[in-house]
Amino acid sequence: MSNSGHISNQYPLGETQPERIRSHTGLPLSEITLEAIREGRVGPDDLVIHTETLQKQADIAKAAGYRQLADNLRRAAELVNIPNERLLHIYEALRPRRSTYQELISLSEELAVQYDAVENARFIREAAEAYRTNLLLRPEDG
């Protein structure tokens, strides 16, 4: 059997290996039901995917030859642990002409140091360079 055939038997994890999936809070997938939500046993934080699940999906994608998808899933896994308010700030900062070069570099350092989001930090550094090359940075104040 080809490697990709073996991989396709593993995807999607929610259907092929539901026992391996848990929420960000550690709740097993089997306990996330509409009834549990209605009864208040499952809250919003229980509906956030766990970093490990995204990493497993990335491993499957990489083994199947989908390198870009695997990279995206690994970056997503890093973002799970960053507060939503901070993610929205970063998203806004990445819009063209919203940030200076140094502000983007500072964001990348914050992601790497404070959140151990090294792939996202690298991605923002690359964006900062591309923005500088394409004149998409906000001019420096003063």
C-alpha positions in Angstrom: 0.0 0.0 0.0 1.3 3.4 -0.8 2.1 5.9 1.9 -0.7 8.2 0.8 -3.2 5.4 1.0 -2.2 4.8 4.6 -2.5 8.5 5.3 -5.9 8.8 3.7 -7.1 6.1 6.1 -6.2 8.4 9.0 -8.0 11.5 7.8 -10.2 13.1 9.0 -9.1 12.3 12.6 -12.6 13.1 13.9 -14.0 10.2 12.0 -11.1 7.7 11.9 -9.6 8.2 15.3 -12.0 10.2 17.5 -10.5 8.9 20.7 -7.3 10.8 19.8 -9.1 14.1 19.7 -9.6 16.4 22.6 -10.5 20.0 23.0 -8.1 22.8 24.2 -9.4 22.2 27.7 -8.8 18.4 27.5 -12.3 17.3 26.9 -12.6 14.2 24.7 -14.4 14.7 21.4 -17.0 12.1 22.5 -18.1 14.3 25.3 -18.8 17.3 23.1 -22.4 16.8 22.2 -25.4 19.1 21.6 -27.0 17.8 24.8 -23.8 18.6 26.8 -23.8 22.1 25.4 -27.5 22.6 26.2 -26.9 21.3 29.8 -24.0 23.7 30.3 -21.4 20.8 30.6 -19.6 22.1 27.5 -18.7 25.8 27.2 -17.0 27.9 24.6 -13.5 27.1 25.7 -14.3 23.4 25.2 -14.9 24.0 21.5 -11.4 25.2 20.8 -9.2 22.6 19.1 -6.2 21.3 21.0 -2.7 22.1 19.7 -1.9 18.4 19.6 -4.8 17.6 17.3 -3.6 20.2 14.8 -0.1 18.8 15.0 -1.4 15.3 14.3 -3.3 16.7 11.3 -0.1 18.4 10.1 1.8 15.1 10.4 -0.8 13.4 8.2 -0.7 16.2 5.6 3.1 16.2 5.5 3.3 12.4 5.1 0.7 12.6 2.3 2.9 15.2 0.5 0.8 18.3 1.4 3.7 20.4 2.8 1.9 23.7 2.6 -1.1 22.4 4.3 1.1 20.9 7.0 2.9 24.2 7.5 -0.5 26.0 7.8 -1.7 23.5 10.4 1.5 23.8 12.4 1.1 27.6 12.4 -2.5 27.2 13.5 -1.4 24.9 16.3 0.9 27.7 17.6 -2.0 30.2 17.5 -4.3 28.2 19.8 -2.5 29.4 22.9 -2.6 33.1 22.0 -5.5 35.1 23.4 -8.1 36.1 20.8 -7.7 39.8 21.5 -3.9 39.5 20.8 -4.6 37.6 17.6 -7.0 40.3 16.4 -4.3 42.9 17.1 -1.8 40.9 15.1 -4.2 40.5 12.2 -4.9 44.2 12.2 -1.1 45.0 12.3 -0.5 42.8 9.3 -2.9 44.7 7.1 -1.0 46.9 4.5 0.3 50.2 5.8 -0.9 49.6 9.4 2.5 48.9 10.9 6.1 50.0 10.6 8.8 47.5 9.9 10.0 47.7 13.6 6.5 47.1 14.9 6.2 43.9 12.8 9.6 42.8 14.0 8.6 43.4 17.6 5.4 41.4 17.0 7.4 38.5 15.6 9.7 38.6 18.7 6.7 38.6 21.0 5.3 35.6 19.3 8.5 33.7 19.5 9.4 34.6 23.1 6.1 34.9 24.9 4.1 32.3 23.1 6.7 30.0 21.6 5.1 30.5 18.2 8.3 30.4 16.2 6.7 29.5 12.9 4.3 32.4 13.1 7.1 34.7 14.2 9.1 33.6 11.1 6.0 34.2 8.9 5.6 37.8 10.3 9.3 38.5 9.7 8.9 37.4 6.1 5.8 39.6 5.8 7.8 42.6 7.2 10.5 42.1 4.6 7.9 41.7 1.8 6.0 44.8 3.0 9.3 46.8 3.0 10.2 45.6 -0.5 6.7 46.4 -1.8 6.3 49.7 0.1 3.4 48.4 2.2 4.6 49.6 5.6 3.3 52.6 7.5 5.8 55.4 7.4 7.8 55.9 10.6 6.3 58.6 12.9 8.1 61.9 13.1 
